[in-house]
Amino acid sequence: MKFDSTDLYAALIHELKNDLGLLSMTLESIPLQGDAAHDEPVDASRMLCQGVVDRLQQALLIYKAINQQIHPAIDAYSPHDLVREIQDRATALSRGRIQIEATLAEAVPALWFFDRDLVEMALINAIHNSLAHACSALQIKASMVEGCLALSVHDDSAGYPEHILNSVATNTSYRSSGTGLGLQFSKVIAQSHDNRGRQGELRLHNDQGAVYSLLLP
Amino acid sequence: MNPASIRVSDAFIDYGELRALVVDDSPSMRNALRLTLSNFGVTKVQLASNAAEAIFQVKGKPCDFILCDFNLGEGRDGQQLLEEMRHGNLISLETVFMMVTAEAFYEKVVATAELAPDDYMIKPFSPEVLRNRLDSILLRKRAFREAYRHFIAQNLEAAIAACDELIRTKPKYVVEALRFKGDLLVALERSEEAEALYKDVIQMRAIPWARLGLARTLHLQKKEDAAEEELRDVLKHAPEMVAAYDLLSEVCLAKKDVSAALDALKKGVAISSKTVRRQQKLGEVAHGNGDLDTARTAFANVLNKGRHSIFVTPTDFGNLCRVQLEQGDLKAVAETLKKNKSTLQASPEGKLVMAVTQGMAHVQAGNLQEAAKLLDEVAQLRAAGTRGDAQLMLDLAGVSMANGRYEEADSIVSEVARNAHDSEALLTKAKRVYEQAGRVDAGASVLSAATSNVRKLNNEGVVLAQRGDYQTAVDKLLAACDEAPRNPRIMLNAVWVILKYIDQAGMDEKLMGIASCNLDEAERLSPGHSRISGLRLHMKDLESRYGIQRRAAG
């Protein structure tokens, strides 16, 4: 049997992702003991493990995006359910270290059309970043902006460095660290959503912390 | 509004009460999932490592939700398991079926399948995701309870009304309710209303399932060009949507473009090769088009990939052998029969397929004596009431004629013709059997004698019914049913006039019983026939008007 090397890499990443998934579930099952010497390293390994899983998922998707166009599987989903799920995941990841809040603006409709899996992957990536940099609080928000559903993650960190803001705003690729990869990934996902000529967007800015927003038309 | 508060106020799900089934071929994954479920209170968890075990489990003990991995190793995959469970009524619409996929590609195949799971998750997932997804689906099932209840009772009008109520009052479920209503309208053949509904959804967003629904309603209205155009464009945006290839092949067949139909089926098979019915269709169309290599591969796949599937019947073994015979590959035929001997010997239908196929092989090899022995065996099976599909029966007639047993052959062909008096394709095949035996004139008279009486009784019945003389129409059509006891078209006409007669003259329980049996039998012979659901509805309506309890099935 002959292997195409890129397919081999994709298969390998895939396998690793599944193994890591199991590892992550195993780590989840270790009960906390109220003893910092035990609990902190367990928490840290859980976070790290989840982070690696998510990064691999992104790598697979970007690999796909390079080779062929991403066709998002768009259907009607509830933004309320989405925000609740992301909040629950963020809360579990932070284990009380960071305060997680979620808000839904009144104007957000009961249903919106998007690819739930892609949007969740992008938001979880943003959550990982924020959990790593926030001081004490993180806010997940759904609102309506320019007729689009805006899903935001707002933290109380020092904010995005200038070069990242620039690279996202100007469409130049930034790829010296993991952060760059994750944001590129969010951008690909946002842009794969379009509706009646309007394309989705990733917007970053600083407002007493970093603000990450996905705009879905 | 804080989302956490919704959970408390709007709904409470008692996970301790729910029974779960986890299907995964990896033991560590099964255990991890069980542990995760126990974290939010699910303690009644059954485990299965493959489809067969899962079916065994649900037959033994119904469950509230099923978590199933798409990839179950050898044997059936999660999608096949879902189809068998839903089609076989092993689980009801109220049972949650959640698919777990690891491969990014299959997640889309699963999500866009014609019979989609209630939701799917991509591995690996965190416990919070599982909990949230289950919450949402269980609440959705709760909201749809009325609609499902009516649907299960075959009360489609009431189910539609329940959907309308959801559309009016529950903005969160609008799209889902429209989707279910669309299916109901299509089942009731209200194509124009369904078309308008799908256009409304597309107006919101051109999501693939709505476009597929639109294409289906166009096809039902015989607007084939528009249907094809829609489907080709859907596939450009959602190339993994296998259901669109299936429908495209139907549309192409309706346009008599067989090679395009084959092409569509091949593409569907390339994406999801395990679906038995798609392989069956591919084999059938390829065979009809003289593409024996494709037909052979497809029919062989039906048997290989559909091992233990409820959709595989003795007919499928006969189909593969027929192609192998046509290719002159007697060795392959012998191998197919040898390999599947125990399966075929297990039922009279299987024995019939085996005997007819062997008979054909002997005729082809010139061993008429051996063939004659098999014909005796077949005669016994037939005398006991065993029948095969029409093609097999025509093959049998061919073997009989090769052995000079003309009378037997004529009676077999006559029976096929009576039961398919309006099928141009089958009558043509029957003619070919006589041509090959050099009995063209005999064939013409057998076929015309067989069909003319059925056709006459049927036509008279229909004309009488149109004039409003339902009573005589019932007599004529019941006589036609005696003449052609396995003819779905005649049976459905008989059911139709009986119901009309009862409409007019009041309840007649004996006739109602006959109508009910005929309808069941027609559905068995011709599942999914477009007239069945309408007639069922009419029957249901009469039963409730006259306060008759529905007879328990079987």
Chai-1 contact restraints between the chains, C-beta under 6 A:
chainA,res_idxA,chainB,res_idxB,connection_type,confidence,min_distance_angstrom,max_distance_angstrom,comment,restraint_id
A,N18,B,A102,contact,1.0,0.0,6.0,A-B,restraint_1
A,G21,B,K123,contact,1.0,0.0,6.0,A-B,restraint_2
A,G21,B,P124,contact,1.0,0.0,6.0,A-B,restraint_3
A,L22,B,S28,contact,1.0,0.0,6.0,A-B,restraint_4
A,M25,B,A32,contact,1.0,0.0,6.0,A-B,restraint_5
A,S29,B,L35,contact,1.0,0.0,6.0,A-B,restraint_6
A,V53,B,P124,contact,1.0,0.0,6.0,A-B,restraint_7
A,L60,B,A104,contact,1.0,0.0,6.0,A-B,restraint_8
A,A73,B,K108,contact,1.0,0.0,6.0,A-B,restraint_9
A,A73,B,A111,contact,1.0,0.0,6.0,A-B,restraint_10
A,I74,B,I207,contact,1.0,0.0,6.0,A-B,restraint_11
A,D75,B,I207,contact,1.0,0.0,6.0,A-B,restraint_12
A,A76,B,V175,contact,1.0,0.0,6.0,A-B,restraint_13
A,S78,B,K172,contact,1.0,0.0,6.0,A-B,restraint_14
A,H80,B,P3,contact,1.0,0.0,6.0,A-B,restraint_15
A,D81,B,S136,contact,1.0,0.0,6.0,A-B,restraint_16
A,V83,B,P3,contact,1.0,0.0,6.0,A-B,restraint_17
A,R84,B,P3,contact,1.0,0.0,6.0,A-B,restraint_18
A,E85,B,N132,contact,1.0,0.0,6.0,A-B,restraint_19
A,D88,B,E128,contact,1.0,0.0,6.0,A-B,restraint_20
A,R89,B,S126,contact,1.0,0.0,6.0,A-B,restraint_21
A,R89,B,E128,contact,1.0,0.0,6.0,A-B,restraint_22
A,A92,B,E128,contact,1.0,0.0,6.0,A-B,restraint_23
A,A102,B,P3,contact,1.0,0.0,6.0,A-B,restraint_24
A,L104,B,M1,contact,1.0,0.0,6.0,A-B,restraint_25
A,A110,B,P171,contact,1.0,0.0,6.0,A-B,restraint_26
A,A110,B,K172,contact,1.0,0.0,6.0,A-B,restraint_27
A,L111,B,V175,contact,1.0,0.0,6.0,A-B,restraint_28
A,F113,B,R205,contact,1.0,0.0,6.0,A-B,restraint_29
A,D117,B,I122,contact,1.0,0.0,6.0,A-B,restraint_30
